[in-house]
Amino acid sequence: MTKSHPDLSPQLPRLAMTRYWICLGAILAALAVGLGAFGAHGLDEILSERHRDDPELLARRMDNWKTAALYQMHHSIGLILVGLVALVRPGKWLAVAGWCFILGILVFSGLLYALVVTEVRVLGAVVPIGGIAYIVGWIALAMGGCCLSPVEIVKTGDATRS
């Protein structure tokens, strides 16, 4: 007597993308922890030397770094959430959410980190684009997840037993 297993091949692209969001979110969250720790324990020494004559700018740059790490963490968790919701209800909105979170992390957090390290002030003008990507990502996640019904959540598929 052999067990019959459902054919999962049509679901493989969905499962692969779901794993991608979860894995990338976890890696970016770990990176956020590392960058936050660097900001708390090493960056102040480097920036204190550079901004010894302007303590207000030093405080602003330290705050920029903290904000970048915090937002990177929040949106890394958002990416993991995209992957988990996609397990239940895959769709285009979730893909939009995932890509917007990645874009937001790169542009908002990435450029804030770069601004602190390089002092290239024009980067600060581009940072809000990343913030808009974050907002669009959360709206897309809401669109992708708002129509979840209890039936879809508990639905297990058409596996047959022999």
N, C-alpha and C positions, 0 to 999 in steps of 0.2 A: 504494500500500500504506500503510495507516494503522495506527498502533499502538493497541491497545486498552488503556485504563487502567482500573484498578479504581475502582468507585464509592466515594469516601471520605466521602460525606455521613453515613453512620451513625457515623463516627469523629470527626466535627467537634467535637461537644461534649467528647469525651475529649481531643482535641488542644488545644482552647481552654483547658480546665482545666489541662492539663499545662503549657502556656505560662504560664498565670497563676501557678502555683506557682514555676516557674523565674524568671520576671520579678520577682515580688514578693520572692523570696528574695534575688536579686541586689541589688535596691534596698535592702532592709533590711540586707544585708551592707555595702553602701557607706555607709549611714547609721551603722552600727556603727563603721566605720573613722573617720568624721568625728567622732562623739561620743567615741570613744576618744582621738583626737588632741586634741580640745578638753579632755578630762579630763587629758591629759598636759601640755598646754602653756598652758592658760588658766584652767582651773577653780581651780587651787591659789591663784592670786592673789586671786580673788574670795572663796574660802572662808577664806583666811588672814586677810582683813580681818574676816570675820564671826566666826571662831572663834579670834581671837588669844589669848583667855584660856584656851582648852581645846584644847591640841595633840592630846590623845588623841581627842577628837571629830572634829577636822580629819582625822586619819589614818583614822578609821573611815569618814567621808564620802567621802574619796578612794578608799578600798577599795570602798565601795558602788558608786561610779561605775565603777570598773574591772570589778567583777563584772557589773554591768548590761551593759556593752559586750561583755565576753567571752561572756556567755550569749546576748546578741542575735546575735553572730557565729556561735556554734555552731548556733543554731537557725535562722538564716537559711540556713546551709549545709544543715541538715536539710530545710528547705523545698525547696531546689534538688534534693536527693536524692529527696524525695517526687515531684517532677515527673519526674525521670528514671526512677524505678521505675514510675510510672504510664504511661510510654510503652510499657513491656513488659507490665505487668499492672495495668490500671486496676481500681479497686475502692473500695468504701465505706471500708475500713480506711485507705486512703491519704488519702481526703478527711478522715477523722477526724484523722489525723496532721497534715495541713496546717493545719486549723483550730485544733488544739491548739497547734501551734507559734506560730501567729499570736496566739492568746489568751495564751500564755506570754510572748511578746515584749511584748505590750501591758501585761499585768498585772505580770509579774516585773520585766522590764527597765524598762518605762515608769514604774512606780511607784517603783523604786529611783532613777531619774533625778529624778523629782518630789520624792522624799524629800530628796535631797541639795540640791536647789535651794530648796525651800520650808520644810524643817524641820518639816513636818506629820508628826509621829511616828506617827499612826494608820495612815499609808500602809504603814509597816513591818509592820503586822499583817496586811495584805491580800496582801503580796508572796508568801507561801507558796502561795497559790492558783495563782499563775502557775507556781510550781515544780511543782505537781501537774500542771498542764496540760502542761508540758514532759515529765514522766515518762509521762503517758498518751500523748502524741504519739509518743514513741519506742517504746512498746509497740505502738501502732497501726501504726506503720511496720513493725515486726517482723512483726505479723500479716499485713499487706498484702504483704510481700515474702518471707515464709518459705516459701511454697509454690511459688516459682519453680522450674521444672524446666528442664533444658538444652534440651528440645524447645521450650518456650515462648520461650526467649531467642533461639533461632536461627530460629524460625518467621518466614517472610517474607510470608505471605499467599497469595492465590489470583490473582495477576496473570497474565494470559494474554498471549501474544505472537502477533502475526499475521505 
